Amino acid sequence: MRTRESEEMYLETILLLKGKKANVRSVDIVETLGYAKSSVSRGVNLLVKKGYITLDHISGDIEFTPSGKQKAQNIYERHRVLTKALEKIGAG
């Protein structure tokens, strides 16, 4: 369960960062989430292995694969719907 939560957090964070800036790198994730560089490095490498993102080893730029972008968009939309539902019942 924890791995899935972490995976979703990274994918959603990359998606949101890409909405703000053209080039997203691991350091941007570190700054946004406040995680250790080693944790982000490990997480990014796992997303590469799963085929969700690509990593340019020269520039450090992170790009979504088509399946990774779709997964990130689905996660983001699910979180938006859940947040709205919780706010509607007064939990926010």
Number of C-alpha atoms within 10 A of each C-alpha: 6 7 9 9 10 13 18 17 17 19 25 21 18 24 21 15 17 16 11 10 8 10 14 21 18 18 16 15 20 16 11 12 13 11 13 12 14 10 11 20 16 11 19 23 15 14 19 18 11 11 14 21 21 19 18 10 8 6 10 14 14 20 21 21 14 12 12 20 18 13 18 24 16 14 16 19 13 11 13 12 11 12 13 13 13 12 11 10 8 8 9 9
